[in-house]
Amino acid sequence: MGDTTPFDEMHNADGSIREPYRALSGWLDEQPDKGLGLMQADAEAIFRKLGITFAVYGSEEGTEKVIPFDVIPRIIAANEWRRLSRGIEQRVKALNAFLYDIYHRQEILKAGRVPEKLILNNAAFCPQMMGLEPAKGVYAHIIGVDIVRVGPDDFFVLEDNLRTPSGVSYMLEDREAMMLLAPDLFQRSKVAPVENYPENLRRTLESVAPASAGRNPVIAVLTPGIYNSAYFEHSFLADRMGAQLCEGHDLFVDGGKVYMRTTTGPERVDVIYRRIDDEYLDPLTFRPDSMLGVPGVFDAYRAGNVTLVNAPGTGIADDKAVYTYVPEIIEFYLGEKALLNNVPTYNCTDRDQRAWVLENIGDLVVKEVHGSGGYGMMVGPTSTKAQHEEFKKKIIARPDNYIVQPTLALSTCPTHVDGGVAPRHVDLRPYVLVGGDEVRITPGGLTRVALEKGSLIVNSSQGGGTKDTWVLED
Amino acid sequence: MRMLGRTAQNLFWLSRYVERAENMARLLEVGYRMSMTSRREGGASEHLISMLQAAEMDELFAERHEVADVDTVAYFMMFDPENPSSVYSCLQGARTNARSVRTAITTDMWESMNGAWLEFSQIKPKDVRGAKLAGLLQWVRQSSHEFRGALLGTLLRDDGFAFLQAGNFVERADNTARILDMKYYVLLPRSSLIGGEIDIQQWTLILRAASAHRSYGHVYHDRYKAHNIADFLILRPEMPRSLIYCAGFVQQNLDLLAKLYGRRESCHDAMDNLLKLVEDTSMDQIFSHGLHEFLDEFIARNNTVSETLSTSYNFY
């Protein structure tokens, strides 16, 4: 991982076209001048019409934005995907085993493989979950694994999102848009479908319904409401699954059971796919000032009368400090070597490593352990000297509060820009469903692309867009 | 799949707000016209104030403005976010309710509602004067029609449809009754059979506020008469804004709910009670018992329908 030219997914080092991109390359060559521009405009219209928007916090209500969509798909070969999905499945199984252990006998702590302090003093550790038996032993059912690529065979997991990962509606709508825009390109390729996601989500949720649920468990999607930035996704998923979209006050607990208030009276709810953070879930157990949650829902969960998806307390397994132990975790529970690599991470509490980090801070990425969404983060090469000094002081003051990683040269993909097609940096978030029966991974996932030349920041709030992601079938 | 009580409530209020926005625009249009043509000193202000009274906004208006002229009244009824029944507040309310029930309405309905709100919310009140105001008022009515058209053309005839329709027509019945009540005294039978100029002006106002000034001729083939006007807006079943039509329409939709849910609720009794008032009666009977008393009673019973509907189906 030096600072050489980033790996471009369409081209070999000698400039020839990589095999998975052959059909796309031919198709791009055939597009008339401005053809992609017109397609881009059509895409924008399609997205507005479908109402795929996200709310911008702090702006006037009613100004939802459309996330930019790039009309050139990102392509992953069948064998590349097989490797990735095996690694992902291994990872999510180990992380669920880790969660079960942490909230039960804590063998991994007793064995000294993960420091006890790191877990028990961690804000993401949820003591209320101790000893609780979630249905089928699954804690994290819906997971988004953030993966970056830096070479033909080099994939790294950047982060495991085990709380309430978002963005899956963009994966689905990007595919819908792409099929409308470029049916001829699909005809030249065998692309694995993604449209089964809502059905698979439904099956996953049903597979972890409490034993008391009937043949057709009643599923509710719990949303914080229309002002939440991901509200579109909540309503989209509820709609596609045929589940009820509920706000906290639509549900109530009576006699340890959860009901929704319908026009014809209370109806029992078996599974809650909640898109509300742990701390707001139940004012009786967590934050007492929460207006978003359902009073008593945690007790109903503890009694096994309703399943919460994901379980509270899964954040302990995607904490940035715990992340560095995932290879250990995989070995401990599965007795296997990790198939997917972590990004090398420096531990600042180690004196030698800290000294090296402070020396080389201009080349490194510093992340606050409990931060998320790009907050409390510094990217060395794009920061000023003053910022470097500021973060050095922070690291010296609280070495345990930061992790440090090398700046990765994210791979690039051909992207439509003003004046043609140019490489832009991308990442990948595959979506994984862990049911009581099986693990379901949708081929591909959401590709985020930094539309600014040279930028490594793919977040939609900072000029990032999305691409349809194709996994080719053999 | 069963419907959440909140969803039913959102649907009910979504179409109530759309209907109310339309009625506000129509009412303001009438006030605006009358203020232009009135020949008497102070007449403009008087007309505008009676418009505000019809909408039960006169007190709030007086708190916020000293002078009732076209500019202040237009701002107050169109744009004032502090006025809960301004077109602005109604469209915002409708859109918020629509967003809460995205999965219960069709894409066409959503687009119509969302488009109307986005367009309206970008208008600057100071740019809307004179001819522009008339154009905007017409646009508000058209937007309401577009939404209703999308609803009729695309929505499944299920419980959601029934709640939407009930909201629309409960609101419309209330509006027609209030317009009549505001001017009931010019409709009372009097010794002189031919109205004076002021009467004619008042009658025109009533008919216009109910979009009935053209259709009146088609039904009565006669010049404006107080008795006919009252009859038209209260008892004519073919008039889509008359009390009997609106009440009948709400009943049909409550019956649909009873059929779908297999059960009658207290709102069905309230509905029967409302219908009793307008069925098997005549204008002569209504006049002899008192027009004002009749309208008051209608408004109260119509309110009861709305309230019992919300308890019957677990709105909050």
Interface residues (C-beta under 8 A of the other chain):
Chain A: K49 L50 G51 E60 E61 G62 G225 I226 Y231 F232 S235 A238 D239 G242 Q244 L245 C246 E247 H249 D250 M260 R261 T262 T263 T264 G265 E267
Chain B: M1 R2 M3 L4 G5 R6 A8 Q92 R95 T96 R99 S100 R102 T103 T107 W110 E111 N114 W117 L118 S121 D159 Y261 R263 Y313 N314 Y316
